[in-house]
C-alpha cells in the first residue's frame, strides 16, 4: 500500500463515508416510473421487454458496486491508521507472555510448573546469587537481577542481550552448564529467549539497573562497556 499521512487517511475515510451515504440514499430514493395507459386486463397486457427486465437488475448491481467501493475507500485508510497501534499492542502482549514463561522457567520443575528449569537452585531463591559446590570446594553463582548492568555490575562478559543468550546457551566454565539443545542442553531457542526477556525485565524493574548503565536496553551503554572489553568480551 502506498504510504499515506494520517490527515490523508482521515480525508479518504470521510470521502468514502460520504460516497457510501450518497449511494445508499440514491438506492433508497430511486423509484421506478410507471407507464400510464388504457385500462387493459392483465391477461391481455404485453409482457415486459428484455430491457425492462434486465435494467433493474443491472442498476441494483451497479448500486451495490458503488456501496462496496465506498466501503473499501473507508476501510483501507482506517485500517492503515490503526495498524501501527494494533501491532504494538500485539507485540507488548507477546512480550508479556514470554516474560511470564521466563519467570516460571527459573523456578524448579513441578507438577504445576512443568516448564521449570530451576535457575534458583544455583542463583538463589530471588536470583540474587548463591553458593554452589564445585569439585572439593565451593563457588559463587552470580546475581541475575542486575545482569544488564554488564561489567559495572560484575558481569564481565555481558555487553548486550546477545551475551546473556550466549552464556545460557553455551554455558560458562567451570560451573555454568550449557542449556541449549545445540550444546547438549535441555532448552530450545524459544525457552532460552523467554528466560533472557525475564532477566532483562528484572534488571529494568524499579531501576535495578539505571537506563544509562543498562547494556541490554541502552545501545550507548553497551558501546561504552565495549570500549574496554578485556581480552575477549564474547568469551563465555
N, CA, C and O of each residue as an XYZ file, in Angstrom:
944
protein
N       0.838     -1.187      0.000
C       0.000      0.000      0.000
C       0.877      1.241      0.000
O       1.918      1.287      0.655
N       0.431      2.258     -0.756
C       1.197      3.485     -0.781
C       1.128      4.154      0.576
O       0.105      4.105      1.259
N       2.225      4.777      0.955
C       2.269      5.443      2.247
C       1.357      6.663      2.221
O       1.389      7.444      1.270
N       0.550      6.830      3.251
C      -0.352      7.964      3.389
C      -0.064      8.663      4.701
O       0.383      8.041      5.666
N      -0.323      9.958      4.730
C      -0.248     10.665      6.002
C      -1.537     10.410      6.761
O      -2.535      9.990      6.175
N      -1.518     10.664      8.068
C      -2.719     10.478      8.865
C      -3.843     11.375      8.383
O      -4.999     10.955      8.343
N      -3.511     12.615      8.015
C      -4.524     13.545      7.513
C      -5.144     13.030      6.222
O      -6.361     13.089      6.043
N      -4.300     12.522      5.316
C      -4.821     11.990      4.056
C      -5.711     10.775      4.297
O      -6.737     10.614      3.637
N      -5.323      9.925      5.236
C      -6.129      8.747      5.555
C      -7.496      9.136      6.089
O      -8.509      8.552      5.706
N      -7.522     10.137      6.987
C      -8.803     10.588      7.544
C      -9.661     11.213      6.452
O     -10.873     10.998      6.412
N      -9.029     11.993      5.557
C      -9.782     12.622      4.473
C     -10.402     11.570      3.560
O     -11.557     11.700      3.153
N      -9.632     10.526      3.237
C     -10.171      9.454      2.401
C     -11.311      8.726      3.095
O     -12.298      8.356      2.459
N     -11.173      8.520      4.398
C     -12.241      7.848      5.145
C     -13.520      8.673      5.123
O     -14.608      8.127      4.935
N     -13.397      9.996      5.317
C     -14.579     10.858      5.285
C     -15.202     10.870      3.899
O     -16.422     10.792      3.762
N     -14.352     10.969      2.855
C     -14.874     10.973      1.491
C     -15.583      9.663      1.176
O     -16.647      9.659      0.557
N     -14.991      8.557      1.602
C     -15.639      7.269      1.388
C     -16.968      7.159      2.099
O     -17.924      6.598      1.564
N     -17.029      7.702      3.321
C     -18.286      7.689      4.058
C     -19.368      8.480      3.354
O     -20.526      8.066      3.307
N     -18.979      9.632      2.802
C     -19.957     10.450      2.069
C     -20.441      9.728      0.814
O     -21.625      9.773      0.483
N     -19.521      9.067      0.121
C     -19.910      8.317     -1.076
C     -20.854      7.180     -0.713
O     -21.843      6.937     -1.405
N     -20.537      6.476      0.388
C     -21.402      5.376      0.814
C     -22.786      5.889      1.177
O     -23.792      5.279      0.812
N     -22.845      7.013      1.895
C     -24.141      7.573      2.283
C     -24.946      7.999      1.053
O     -26.154      7.775      0.977
N     -24.253      8.620      0.092
C     -24.942      9.051     -1.125
C     -25.457      7.852     -1.914
O     -26.552      7.897     -2.474
N     -24.662      6.774     -1.958
C     -25.094      5.593     -2.699
C     -26.316      4.950     -2.065
O     -27.255      4.567     -2.762
N     -26.305      4.831     -0.736
C     -27.446      4.242     -0.040
C     -28.683      5.106     -0.199
O     -29.785      4.598     -0.410
N     -28.495      6.432     -0.097
C     -29.641      7.327     -0.269
C     -30.201      7.243     -1.686
O     -31.417      7.263     -1.879
N     -29.300      7.148     -2.688
C     -29.772      7.046     -4.068
C     -30.558      5.780     -4.309
O     -31.564      5.791     -5.020
N     -30.094      4.660     -3.706
C     -30.830      3.405     -3.862
C     -32.171      3.449     -3.161
O     -33.153      2.892     -3.651
N     -32.215      4.115     -2.007
C     -33.469      4.174     -1.257
C     -34.494      5.084     -1.906
O     -35.692      4.802     -1.874
N     -34.020      6.190     -2.503
C     -34.936      7.178     -3.075
C     -35.292      6.902     -4.526
O     -36.235      7.475     -5.072
N     -34.508      5.998     -5.151
C     -34.808      5.732     -6.565
C     -36.160      5.045     -6.699
O     -36.426      4.047     -6.029
N     -36.980      5.561     -7.535
C     -38.301      4.999     -7.769
C     -38.455      4.665     -9.243
O     -38.026      5.415    -10.120
N     -39.050      3.572     -9.481
C     -39.282      3.160    -10.860
C     -40.527      3.863    -11.400
O     -41.569      3.922    -10.747
N     -40.382      4.384    -12.594
C     -41.516      5.075    -13.221
C     -42.492      4.055    -13.798
O     -42.099      3.009    -14.313
N     -43.732      4.381    -13.699
C     -44.776      3.504    -14.218
C     -45.449      4.153    -15.429
O     -45.775      5.341    -15.417
N     -45.642      3.374    -16.439
C     -46.287      3.885    -17.634
C     -47.801      3.924    -17.420
O     -48.386      3.008    -16.841
N     -48.410      4.985    -17.891
C     -49.876      5.117    -17.818
C     -50.473      4.804    -19.177
O     -49.866      5.118    -20.201
N     -51.623      4.205    -19.211
C     -52.278      3.839    -20.464
C     -53.705      3.373    -20.213
O     -54.221      3.479    -19.101
N     -54.321      2.867    -21.241
C     -55.715      2.412    -21.087
C     -55.814      1.239    -20.129
O     -54.850      0.507    -19.902
N     -57.000      1.083    -19.577
C     -57.252      0.011    -18.621
C     -57.424     -1.295    -19.381
O     -58.500     -1.595    -19.899
N     -56.327     -2.078    -19.436
C     -56.327     -3.340    -20.166
C     -56.223     -4.473    -19.149
O     -55.398     -4.420    -18.237
N     -57.055     -5.489    -19.303
C     -56.959     -6.631    -18.380
C     -55.540     -7.203    -18.359
O     -54.821     -7.167    -19.357
N     -55.164     -7.725    -17.204
C     -53.812     -8.250    -17.029
C     -53.467     -9.316    -18.054
O     -52.345     -9.366    -18.559
N     -54.448    -10.178    -18.362
C     -54.168    -11.275    -19.272
C     -53.908    -10.812    -20.682
O     -53.276    -11.523    -21.463
N     -54.400     -9.592    -21.033
C     -54.236     -9.093    -22.384
C     -53.056     -8.124    -22.515
O     -52.733     -7.692    -23.622
N     -52.419     -7.785    -21.406
C     -51.301     -6.850    -21.464
C     -50.044     -7.554    -21.977
O     -49.797     -8.713    -21.645
N     -49.239     -6.837    -22.800
C     -47.997     -7.466    -23.280
C     -46.992     -7.632    -22.147
O     -46.961     -6.843    -21.203
N     -46.188     -8.651    -22.257
C     -45.157     -8.867    -21.257
C     -44.049     -7.838    -21.339
O     -43.899     -7.168    -22.362
N     -43.264     -7.702    -20.269
C     -42.173     -6.711    -20.281
C     -41.070     -7.114    -21.254
O     -40.829     -8.298    -21.493
N     -40.415     -6.115    -21.800
C     -39.310     -6.360    -22.718
C     -38.077     -6.819    -21.951
O     -38.020     -6.718    -20.726
N     -37.082     -7.331    -22.696
C     -35.829     -7.760    -22.067
C     -35.153     -6.598    -21.349
O     -34.597     -6.763    -20.263
N     -35.210     -5.411    -21.975
C     -34.576     -4.242    -21.354
C     -35.235     -3.900    -20.029
O     -34.561     -3.546    -19.062
N     -36.604     -4.011    -19.990
C     -37.321     -3.695    -18.748
C     -36.999     -4.701    -17.657
O     -37.007     -4.356    -16.476
N     -36.712     -5.960    -18.043
C     -36.392     -6.980    -17.052
C     -34.950     -6.868    -16.554
O     -34.670     -7.090    -15.376
N     -34.050     -6.523    -17.457
C     -32.633     -6.523    -17.120
C     -32.164     -5.230    -16.480
O     -31.223     -5.243    -15.686
N     -32.807     -4.106    -16.811
C     -32.348     -2.812    -16.295
C     -32.376     -2.737    -14.773
O     -31.380     -2.311    -14.189
N     -33.477     -3.134    -14.082
C     -33.456     -3.063    -12.604
C     -32.333     -3.893    -11.987
O     -31.694     -3.462    -11.027
N     -32.093     -5.094    -12.545
C     -31.013     -5.926    -12.001
C     -29.661     -5.260    -12.199
O     -28.819     -5.262    -11.301
N     -29.458     -4.686    -13.394
C     -28.206     -4.001    -13.677
C     -28.005     -2.819    -12.737
O     -26.912     -2.589    -12.219
N     -29.105     -2.068    -12.532
C     -28.998     -0.919    -11.634
C     -28.697     -1.357    -10.198
O     -27.943     -0.695     -9.486
N     -29.289     -2.471     -9.783
C     -29.022     -2.978     -8.428
C     -27.550     -3.382     -8.288
O     -26.907     -3.069     -7.285
N     -27.022     -4.079     -9.303
C     -25.616     -4.488     -9.252
C     -24.694     -3.274     -9.246
O     -23.690     -3.246     -8.534
N     -25.047     -2.270    -10.051
C     -24.237     -1.055    -10.079
C     -24.282     -0.341     -8.720
O     -23.270      0.169     -8.239
N     -25.458     -0.315     -8.123
C     -25.588      0.336     -6.817
C     -24.750     -0.354     -5.749
O     -24.063      0.298     -4.963
N     -24.820     -1.705     -5.734
C     -24.019     -2.433     -4.750
C     -22.527     -2.284     -5.020
O     -21.721     -2.294     -4.090
N     -22.159     -2.145     -6.291
C     -20.743     -1.916     -6.622
C     -20.262     -0.600     -6.038
O     -19.146     -0.510     -5.527
N     -21.118      0.434     -6.117
C     -20.749      1.733     -5.544
C     -20.619      1.621     -4.031
O     -19.699      2.185     -3.439
N     -21.557      0.881     -3.395
C     -21.510      0.719     -1.940
C     -20.235     -0.017     -1.523
O     -19.574      0.391     -0.568
N     -19.883     -1.094     -2.227
C     -18.675     -1.844     -1.888
C     -17.425     -1.000     -2.101
O     -16.491     -1.052     -1.300
N     -17.409     -0.224     -3.179
C     -16.267      0.649     -3.427
C     -16.117      1.667     -2.303
O     -15.012      1.920     -1.822
N     -17.244      2.249     -1.891
C     -17.188      3.220     -0.799
C     -16.714      2.569      0.496
O     -15.989      3.183      1.279
N     -17.133      1.309      0.718
C     -16.710      0.600      1.932
C     -15.190      0.445      1.972
O     -14.559      0.693      3.000
N     -14.611      0.033      0.844
C     -13.160     -0.167      0.820
C     -12.419      1.162      0.882
O     -11.318      1.230      1.429
N     -13.010      2.221      0.328
C     -12.386      3.540      0.426
C     -12.296      3.971      1.884
O     -11.351      4.658      2.271
N     -13.272      3.573      2.694
C     -13.254      3.909      4.128
C     -12.388      2.920      4.897
O     -11.583      3.316      5.740
N     -12.556      1.616      4.601
C     -11.918      0.573      5.410
C     -10.400      0.593      5.299
O      -9.708      0.439      6.305
N      -9.872      0.780      4.093
C      -8.409      0.734      3.903
C      -7.698      1.844      4.679
O      -6.739      1.549      5.392
N      -8.126      3.117      4.572
C      -7.432      4.153      5.370
C      -7.586      3.951      6.872
O      -6.644      4.184      7.630
N      -8.784      3.514      7.312
C      -8.991      3.311      8.754
C      -8.073      2.200      9.263
O      -7.468      2.320     10.329
N      -7.977      1.111      8.482
C      -7.076      0.014      8.866
C      -5.633      0.487      8.909
O      -4.881      0.127      9.815
N      -5.251      1.289      7.932
C      -3.879      1.813      7.884
C      -3.584      2.701      9.082
O      -2.478      2.669      9.621
N      -4.569      3.499      9.506
C      -4.360      4.426     10.628
C      -4.153      3.660     11.929
O      -3.294      4.022     12.733
N      -4.940      2.596     12.140
C      -4.897      1.885     13.419
C      -3.938      0.698     13.422
O      -3.708      0.104     14.476
N      -3.369      0.335     12.263
C      -2.494     -0.833     12.196
C      -1.254     -0.712     13.085
O      -0.919     -1.683     13.763
N      -0.555      0.429     13.120
C       0.632      0.501     13.991
C       0.327      0.248     15.464
O       1.058     -0.478     16.136
N      -0.764      0.854     15.969
C      -1.103      0.649     17.379
C      -1.530     -0.789     17.634
O      -1.249     -1.340     18.698
N      -2.215     -1.407     16.656
C      -2.612     -2.807     16.808
C      -1.385     -3.706     16.887
O      -1.303     -4.586     17.743
N      -0.430     -3.477     15.985
C       0.800     -4.285     16.006
C       1.589     -4.078     17.293
O       2.156     -5.024     17.840
N       1.623     -2.828     17.779
C       2.357     -2.545     19.013
C       1.716     -3.252     20.198
O       2.416     -3.802     21.048
N       0.370     -3.241     20.258
C      -0.322     -3.935     21.346
C      -0.058     -5.432     21.293
O       0.136     -6.068     22.329
N      -0.051     -5.998     20.087
C       0.231     -7.426     19.954
C       1.658     -7.737     20.385
O       1.906     -8.756     21.029
N       2.593     -6.862     20.033
C       3.990     -7.071     20.429
C       4.138     -7.026     21.949
O       4.852     -7.842     22.532
N       3.458     -6.068     22.587
C       3.516     -5.987     24.051
C       2.911     -7.232     24.697
O       3.434     -7.749     25.683
N       1.802     -7.704     24.128
C       1.156     -8.886     24.693
C       2.057    -10.114     24.570
O       2.182    -10.896     25.512
N       2.679    -10.276     23.408
C       3.588    -11.411     23.215
C       4.783    -11.334     24.158
O       5.243    -12.354     24.671
N       5.284    -10.119     24.385
C       6.414     -9.959     25.301
C       6.003    -10.300     26.729
O       6.759    -10.951     27.450
N       4.807     -9.865     27.147
C       4.329    -10.172     28.494
C       4.192    -11.678     28.692
O       4.542    -12.205     29.748
N       3.683    -12.366     27.675
C       3.557    -13.821     27.774
C       4.927    -14.485     27.870
O       5.112    -15.433     28.634
N       5.894    -13.980     27.087
C       7.240    -14.549     27.127
C       7.890    -14.319     28.486
O       8.529    -15.222     29.026
N       7.735    -13.121     29.044
C       8.304    -12.816     30.361
C       7.687    -13.708     31.422
O       8.380    -14.176     32.325
N       6.373    -13.948     31.316
C       5.710    -14.823     32.287
C       6.249    -16.248     32.192
O       6.481    -16.902     33.209
N       6.444    -16.722     30.969
C       7.018    -18.069     30.811
C       8.443    -18.109     31.363
O       8.845    -19.093     31.984
N       9.209    -17.032     31.134
C      10.565    -16.983     31.659
C      10.594    -16.991     33.171
O      11.455    -17.626     33.780
N       9.638    -16.273     33.791
C       9.569    -16.229     35.255
C       9.287    -17.612     35.826
O       9.819    -17.977     36.874
N       8.452    -18.377     35.137
C       8.161    -19.729     35.609
C       9.309    -20.686     35.317
O       9.507    -21.666     36.036
N      10.061    -20.400     34.266
C      11.160    -21.295     33.895
C      12.290    -21.281     34.920
O      12.949    -22.300     35.127
N      12.520    -20.137     35.564
C      13.636    -20.071     36.510
C      13.322    -20.809     37.807
O      14.215    -21.025     38.627
N      12.068    -21.196     38.001
C      11.678    -21.939     39.195
C      11.885    -23.428     38.968
O      11.970    -23.867     37.822
N      11.968    -24.214     40.037
C      12.182    -25.652     39.861
C      11.000    -26.316     39.159
O       9.868    -25.835     39.220
N      11.286    -27.409     38.504
C      10.254    -28.204     37.849
C       9.300    -28.757     38.893
O       9.715    -29.206     39.961
N       8.001    -28.715     38.564
C       6.994    -29.302     39.446
C       5.792    -29.680     38.599
O       5.737    -29.383     37.406
N       4.833    -30.338     39.230
C       3.621    -30.726     38.504
C       2.879    -29.500     37.999
O       2.320    -29.519     36.902
N       2.871    -28.420     38.801
C       2.197    -27.190     38.396
C       3.054    -26.344     37.465
O       2.528    -25.517     36.720
N       4.365    -26.541     37.501
C       5.279    -25.734     36.693
C       6.151    -26.664     35.857
O       7.327    -26.874     36.153
N       5.551    -27.214     34.811
C       6.242    -28.222     34.025
C       7.298    -27.634     33.099
O       8.051    -28.377     32.470
N       7.362    -26.294     33.008
C       8.407    -25.660     32.212
C       9.625    -25.304     33.062
O      10.600    -24.755     32.548
N       9.576    -25.609     34.349
C      10.623    -25.164     35.259
C      11.996    -25.727     34.932
O      12.149    -26.918     34.662
N      12.984    -24.854     34.961
C      14.381    -25.243     34.755
C      15.117    -25.269     36.090
O      15.963    -26.129     36.332
N      14.781    -24.311     36.949
C      15.365    -24.305     38.275
C      16.610    -23.476     38.426
O      17.528    -23.875     39.143
N      16.675    -22.314     37.764
C      17.835    -21.440     37.918
C      18.051    -21.048     39.380
O      19.172    -20.764     39.801
N      16.950    -21.039     40.150
C      17.050    -20.601     41.546
C      17.872    -21.564     42.388
O      18.329    -21.198     43.471
N      18.068    -22.784     41.914
C      18.853    -23.736     42.703
C      20.276    -23.237     42.923
O      20.850    -23.407     43.998
N      20.833    -22.618     41.882
C      22.213    -22.133     41.985
C      22.275    -20.635     42.260
O      23.150    -20.173     42.993
N      21.357    -19.880     41.677
C      21.427    -18.424     41.759
C      20.591    -17.846     42.901
O      20.421    -16.630     42.988
N      20.070    -18.707     43.777
C      19.347    -18.239     44.943
C      17.859    -18.076     44.682
O      17.445    -17.892     43.537
N      17.047    -18.144     45.739
C      15.590    -18.082     45.586
C      15.096    -16.795     44.951
O      14.027    -16.785     44.341
N      15.843    -15.714     45.077
C      15.475    -14.436     44.464
C      16.387    -14.096     43.286
O      16.368    -12.977     42.773
N      17.191    -15.087     42.864
C      18.150    -14.902     41.763
C      19.188    -13.830     42.065
O      19.772    -13.248     41.151
N      19.414    -13.572     43.344
C      20.386    -12.554     43.728
C      21.780    -13.137     43.963
O      22.678    -12.436     44.429
N      21.961    -14.418     43.641
C      23.262    -15.056     43.798
C      23.215    -16.158     44.832
O      22.344    -16.169     45.702
N      24.150    -17.083     44.737
C      24.200    -18.185     45.688
C      25.562    -18.830     45.700
O      26.448    -18.481     44.920
N      25.711    -19.786     46.608
C      26.958    -20.544     46.744
C      26.678    -21.990     46.358
O      25.736    -22.597     46.868
N      27.484    -22.543     45.465
C      27.257    -23.902     44.980
C      28.547    -24.702     45.089
O      29.640    -24.139     45.021
N      28.417    -26.026     45.259
C      29.624    -26.866     45.340
C      30.301    -26.983     43.984
O      29.644    -27.034     42.944
N      31.616    -27.023     44.016
C      32.398    -27.184     42.793
C      33.654    -27.971     43.139
O      34.543    -27.477     43.833
N      33.712    -29.194     42.647
C      34.853    -30.047     42.971
C      34.920    -30.309     44.460
O      33.956    -30.790     45.056
N      36.070    -29.991     45.071
C      36.225    -30.192     46.512
C      35.913    -28.925     47.308
O      36.084    -28.889     48.527
N      35.460    -27.901     46.616
C      35.167    -26.647     47.306
C      33.839    -26.060     46.881
O      32.898    -26.778     46.541
N      33.781    -24.743     46.907
C      32.551    -24.044     46.574
C      32.871    -22.864     45.655
O      34.002    -22.380     45.601
N      31.850    -22.423     44.945
C      31.970    -21.230     44.124
C      30.677    -20.439     44.220
O      29.677    -20.937     44.735
N      30.695    -19.227     43.733
C      29.507    -18.383     43.810
C      28.816    -18.306     42.457
O      29.466    -18.208     41.417
N      27.488    -18.350     42.487
C      26.684    -18.121     41.283
C      26.299    -16.645     41.263
O      25.886    -16.117     42.295
N      26.421    -15.964     40.128
C      26.223    -14.510     40.111
C      24.784    -14.079     40.317
O      23.843    -14.856     40.160
N      24.652    -12.816     40.674
C      23.353    -12.173     40.820
C      22.765    -11.942     39.425
O      23.396    -11.300     38.585
N      21.554    -12.464     39.175
C      20.932    -12.318     37.861
C      19.943    -11.165     37.792
O      19.424    -10.865     36.717
N      19.673    -10.513     38.917
C      18.701     -9.421     38.893
C      19.289     -8.135     38.329
O      18.556     -7.199     38.011
N      20.623     -8.091     38.205
C      21.264     -6.896     37.653
C      22.192     -7.255     36.498
O      23.187     -6.575     36.244
N      21.836     -8.363     35.788
C      22.725     -8.849     34.743
C      22.900     -7.829     33.619
O      23.928     -7.821     32.942
N      21.897     -6.967     33.419
C      22.012     -5.956     32.360
C      22.930     -4.805     32.759
O      23.156     -3.884     31.974
N      23.457     -4.860     33.977
C      24.435     -3.863     34.376
C      25.790     -4.106     33.738
O      26.653     -3.228     33.758
N      25.985     -5.293     33.170
C      27.231     -5.594     32.477
C      28.438     -5.572     33.399
O      28.312     -5.900     34.579
N      29.588     -5.197     32.898
C      30.818     -5.199     33.706
C      30.716     -4.334     34.955
O      31.318     -4.656     35.979
N      29.957     -3.233     34.884
C      29.849     -2.359     36.054
C      29.124     -3.035     37.209
O      29.267     -2.618     38.359
N      28.343     -4.081     36.912
C      27.637     -4.818     37.959
C      28.309     -6.146     38.264
O      27.756     -6.981     38.980
N      29.501     -6.337     37.721
C      30.251     -7.556     38.000
C      30.059     -8.664     36.996
O      30.543     -9.776     37.208
N      29.358     -8.388     35.893
C      29.152     -9.404     34.859
C      30.115     -9.101     33.705
O      29.771     -8.412     32.745
N      31.315     -9.634     33.833
C      32.407     -9.212     32.961
C      32.161     -9.510     31.491
O      32.638     -8.764     30.637
N      31.434    -10.572     31.165
C      31.280    -10.963     29.765
C      29.916    -10.569     29.199
O      29.538    -11.040     28.127
N      29.174     -9.714     29.901
C      27.839     -9.318     29.434
C      27.901     -7.885     28.915
O      28.135     -6.940     29.670
N      27.686     -7.748     27.610
C      27.710     -6.427     26.989
C      26.416     -6.135     26.226
O      26.231     -5.026     25.725
N      25.517     -7.123     26.135
C      24.230     -6.959     25.464
C      23.379     -8.188     25.751
O      23.845     -9.135     26.384
N      22.141     -8.176     25.290
C      21.277     -9.350     25.459
C      21.843    -10.555     24.704
O      21.606    -11.697     25.098
N      22.582    -10.312     23.634
C      23.185    -11.427     22.899
C      24.153    -12.206     23.774
O      24.264    -13.427     23.657
N      24.847    -11.502     24.643
C      25.798    -12.182     25.529
C      25.081    -13.006     26.588
O      25.538    -14.091     26.948
N      23.958    -12.494     27.091
C      23.172    -13.280     28.054
C      22.704    -14.567     27.392
O      22.787    -15.652     27.966
N      22.211    -14.415     26.168
C      21.739    -15.588     25.421
C      22.878    -16.583     25.219
O      22.684    -17.792     25.347
N      24.067    -16.070     24.902
C      25.211    -16.943     24.649
C      25.614    -17.701     25.912
O      25.887    -18.900     25.861
N      25.649    -17.005     27.039
C      26.070    -17.658     28.285
C      25.096    -18.760     28.665
O      25.517    -19.841     29.076
N      23.783    -18.502     28.533
C      22.801    -19.530     28.865
C      22.897    -20.688     27.877
O      22.808    -21.852     28.268
N      23.077    -20.371     26.615
C      23.124    -21.423     25.588
C      24.363    -22.292     25.711
O      24.268    -23.519     25.705
N      25.538    -21.653     25.826
C      26.793    -22.387     25.773
C      27.386    -22.673     27.137
O      28.283    -23.508     27.262
N      26.892    -21.983     28.175
C      27.447    -22.179     29.500
C      28.697    -21.337     29.725
O      29.169    -20.646     28.823
N      29.213    -21.407     30.922
C      30.443    -20.684     31.264
C      31.240    -21.532     32.254
O      30.857    -21.639     33.420
N      32.321    -22.124     31.816
C      33.134    -22.951     32.711
C      33.636    -22.124     33.887
O      33.867    -20.925     33.735
N      33.809    -22.727     35.035
C      33.695    -24.175     35.255
C      32.347    -24.615     35.814
O      32.091    -25.816     35.902
N      31.463    -23.664     36.201
C      30.270    -24.076     36.940
C      28.958    -23.939     36.166
O      27.989    -24.625     36.493
N      28.898    -23.074     35.152
C      27.659    -22.846     34.425
C      27.536    -23.835     33.274
O      28.342    -23.783     32.345
N      26.551    -24.738     33.302
C      26.409    -25.708     32.204
C      25.757    -25.058     30.989
O      25.160    -23.986     31.095
N      25.875    -25.707     29.843
C      25.186    -25.247     28.637
C      23.739    -25.738     28.688
O      23.463    -26.868     29.093
N      22.822    -24.860     28.267
C      21.404    -25.219     28.331
C      20.764    -25.386     26.965
O      19.653    -25.910     26.883
N      21.409    -24.967     25.899
C      20.815    -25.093     24.575
C      20.927    -26.526     24.070
O      21.931    -27.202     24.290
N      19.876    -26.974     23.389
C      19.918    -28.326     22.835
C      21.021    -28.447     21.783
O      21.461    -29.552     21.467
N      21.470    -27.303     21.237
C      22.569    -27.343     20.273
C      23.901    -27.637     20.951
O      24.877    -28.002     20.296
N      23.930    -27.473     22.283
C      25.147    -27.749     23.037
C      24.870    -28.802     24.109
O      25.402    -28.752     25.218
N      24.014    -29.759     23.734
C      23.670    -30.894     24.589
C      22.956    -30.452     25.860
O      23.085    -31.088     26.906
N      22.203    -29.361     25.764
C      21.402    -28.910     26.895
C      19.960    -29.372     26.768
O      19.650    -30.280     25.998
N      19.085    -28.732     27.535
C      17.689    -29.185     27.593
C      16.690    -28.171     27.051
O      15.498    -28.473     27.000
N      17.130    -26.969     26.640
C      16.191    -25.908     26.264
C      16.299    -25.568     24.788
O      17.386    -25.572     24.211
N      15.142    -25.271     24.183
C      15.168    -24.801     22.797
C      15.338    -23.280     22.789
O      15.385    -22.643     23.841
N      15.428    -22.714     21.591
C      15.709    -21.283     21.469
C      14.608    -20.434     22.094
O      14.894    -19.408     22.712
N      13.352    -20.852     21.940
C      12.246    -20.069     22.493
C      12.315    -20.031     24.010
O      12.107    -18.977     24.610
N      12.599    -21.154     24.635
C      12.680    -21.193     26.101
C      13.820    -20.312     26.610
O      13.664    -19.603     27.604
N      14.955    -20.355     25.935
C      16.071    -19.500     26.350
C      15.721    -18.041     26.146
O      16.036    -17.201     26.989
N      15.074    -17.731     25.038
C      14.677    -16.344     24.783
C      13.723    -15.845     25.857
O      13.815    -14.689     26.271
N      12.803    -16.697     26.320
C      11.874    -16.301     27.392
C      12.634    -15.953     28.672
O      12.317    -14.971     29.344
N      13.639    -16.764     29.002
C      14.427    -16.504     30.210
C      15.204    -15.203     30.065
O      15.288    -14.418     31.009
N      15.773    -14.971     28.881
C      16.529    -13.731     28.652
C      15.614    -12.523     28.821
O      15.993    -11.551     29.474
N      14.412    -12.572     28.240
C      13.472    -11.450     28.373
C      13.093    -11.225     29.840
O      12.935    -10.086     30.279
N      12.951    -12.309     30.585
C      12.626    -12.169     32.009
C      13.780    -11.527     32.777
O      13.550    -10.674     33.634
N      15.006    -11.921     32.482
C      16.166    -11.327     33.163
C      16.309     -9.850     32.807
O      16.661     -9.038     33.662
N      16.038     -9.498     31.552
C      16.069     -8.085     31.159
C      14.999     -7.309     31.916
O      15.219     -6.172     32.334
N      13.829     -7.943     32.089
C      12.753     -7.293     32.847
C      13.158     -7.094     34.301
O      12.855     -6.057     34.891
N      13.839     -8.077     34.884
C      14.295     -7.951     36.271
C      15.260     -6.776     36.421
O      15.184     -6.024     37.393
N      16.159     -6.622     35.466
C      17.126     -5.531     35.537
C      16.471     -4.173     35.361
O      17.021     -3.155     35.781
N      15.285     -4.155     34.737
C      14.600     -2.895     34.472
C      13.622     -2.520     35.570
O      13.252     -1.352     35.690
N      13.192     -3.492     36.381
C      12.216     -3.217     37.433
C      12.821     -2.310     38.499
O      13.947     -2.514     38.952
N      12.044     -1.306     38.884
C      12.462     -0.381     39.956
C      13.861      0.181     39.710
O      14.579      0.542     40.643
N      14.232      0.247     38.416
C      15.543      0.768     38.036
C      16.671      0.050     38.779
O      17.617      0.671     39.263
N      16.540     -1.291     38.854
C      17.620     -2.079     39.450
C      18.937     -1.760     38.765
O      19.992     -1.682     39.395
N      18.842     -1.578     37.446
C      19.981     -1.086     36.674
C      19.526      0.184     35.982
O      18.633      0.121     35.138
N      20.103      1.340     36.305
C      19.693      2.588     35.639
C      19.817      2.472     34.130
O      20.707      1.792     33.620
N      18.932      3.132     33.432
C      18.921      3.043     31.973
C      20.259      3.479     31.385
O      20.700      2.933     30.373
N      20.899      4.447     32.004
C      22.184      4.930     31.494
C      23.253      3.836     31.514
O      24.214      3.897     30.747
N      23.090      2.823     32.398
C      24.072      1.747     32.510
C      23.546      0.414     31.975
O      24.247     -0.597     32.029
N      22.324      0.411     31.463
C      21.678     -0.835     31.044
C      22.168     -1.239     29.653
O      21.760     -0.653     28.650
N      23.043     -2.238     29.601
C      23.623     -2.653     28.315
C      22.632     -3.450     27.479
O      22.874     -3.684     26.295
N      21.513     -3.873     28.078
C      20.501     -4.617     27.325
C      19.564     -3.688     26.558
O      19.128     -4.011     25.454
N      19.258     -2.534     27.146
C      18.287     -1.626     26.547
C      18.909     -0.371     25.973
O      18.315      0.278     25.112
N      20.092     -0.021     26.433
C      20.730      1.229     26.022
C      21.956      0.911     25.161
O      22.974      0.437     25.663
N      21.842      1.175     23.873
C      22.942      0.879     22.965
C      24.196      1.677     23.316
O      25.314      1.184     23.163
N      24.007      2.907     23.786
C      25.166      3.718     24.167
C      25.921      3.085     25.334
O      27.151      3.088     25.366
N      25.158      2.537     26.303
C      25.799      1.872     27.440
C      26.558      0.631     26.989
O      27.642      0.338     27.493
N      25.982     -0.092     26.038
C      26.657     -1.280     25.516
C      27.961     -0.900     24.812
O      28.991     -1.546     25.002
N      27.902      0.141     24.010
C      29.108      0.573     23.299
C      30.170      1.083     24.275
O      31.362      0.840     24.086
N      29.734      1.785     25.308
C      30.682      2.297     26.293
C      31.366      1.151     27.030
O      32.560      1.219     27.323
N      30.604      0.091     27.329
C      31.190     -1.058     28.024
C      32.187     -1.787     27.138
O      33.163     -2.358     27.625
N      31.938     -1.764     25.840
C      32.833     -2.460     24.913
C      34.116     -1.678     24.625
O      35.032     -2.209     23.997
N      34.188     -0.446     25.069
C      35.398      0.340     24.819
C      36.607     -0.241     25.544
O      37.744     -0.093     25.095
N      36.345     -0.912     26.683
C      37.417     -1.575     27.420
C      37.019     -3.039     27.640
O      36.721     -3.435     28.766
N      37.013     -3.834     26.580
C      36.443     -5.175     26.664
C      37.315     -6.222     27.330
O      36.817     -7.300     27.655
N      38.568     -5.959     27.544
C      39.443     -7.006     28.056
C      39.949     -7.858     26.906
O      40.000     -7.397     25.766
N      40.322     -9.092     27.196
C      40.919     -9.948     26.173
C      39.893    -10.424     25.143
O      40.175    -10.424     23.945
N      38.718    -10.825     25.596
C      37.708    -11.334     24.660
C      36.335    -11.186     25.304
O      35.940    -12.045     26.093
N      35.588    -10.113     24.991
C      34.309     -9.852     25.667
C      33.242    -10.869     25.336
O      32.259    -10.983     26.069
N      33.405    -11.623     24.240
C      32.385    -12.600     23.856
C      32.710    -14.002     24.344
O      31.981    -14.948     24.045
N      33.793    -14.141     25.088
C      34.193    -15.453     25.584
C      33.277    -15.857     26.726
O      33.227    -15.168     27.745
N      32.545    -16.970     26.576
C      31.662    -17.385     27.667
C      32.431    -17.891     28.859
O      31.831    -18.279     29.862
